[in-house]
Amino acid sequence: MDRDFVERRDDDGFYLAGSRVPLACVVREFHNGQSPEAIRWAFPTLSLEQVYGAITFYLGHKDEVDNDIAAREHVEDAFSETHPVPSELKEKLETMERRYEEVEA
C-alpha cells in the first residue's frame, strides 16, 4: 500500500506528512551527506520510513522542491536583514558551532 510522506501546506511549503518538520530540513541534511539514519536521529519525531519517503519524494520532485526551498530561503534572508541577530547571541552561536565541529572532527 502506498503512503504519502510529504504534503504541501497552502503557501507554507512542503512538510513531512503528520509532522511539523519542513521537507527543506531533511533535504538540507541529505545535501550535507547525512545518512537517512543520521537524519532520523536529528528529528526524533520522524520514523526512518518517513525520512526515506521524504528523500524519495524529493528525488522525484526535485525541481519543484528546490524552487520551494529557494523561495523560503529568500523570505528568511529578507527577515534576517530586517531583524539582525544580537551580537552577543551571534558570538555564543559561533562558539557552539566551533565546539560542535571540533567534536565531529
VENKAKA-V726659 format. One record per backbone hydrogen bond with DSSP energy under -1.0 kcal/mol. CO is the residue of the C=O (numbers start at 1). NH is the residue of the N-H. If there is no record, write none. Layout:
co	nh
CO	NH
CO	NH
This chain:
co	nh
5	17
7	15
9	12
13	9
14	23
15	7
16	19
21	16
22	25
23	27
24	28
25	29
26	30
27	31
28	32
29	34
30	33
35	39
36	40
37	41
38	42
39	43
43	46
47	51
48	52
49	53
50	54
51	55
52	56
53	57
54	58
55	59
56	60
57	61
61	65
62	66
63	67
64	68
65	69
66	70
67	71
68	72
69	73
70	74
71	75
72	76
73	77
74	78
75	79
76	80
77	81
78	82
79	83
86	90
87	91
88	92
89	93
90	94
91	95
92	96
93	97
94	98
95	99
96	100
97	101
98	102
99	103
100	104
101	105
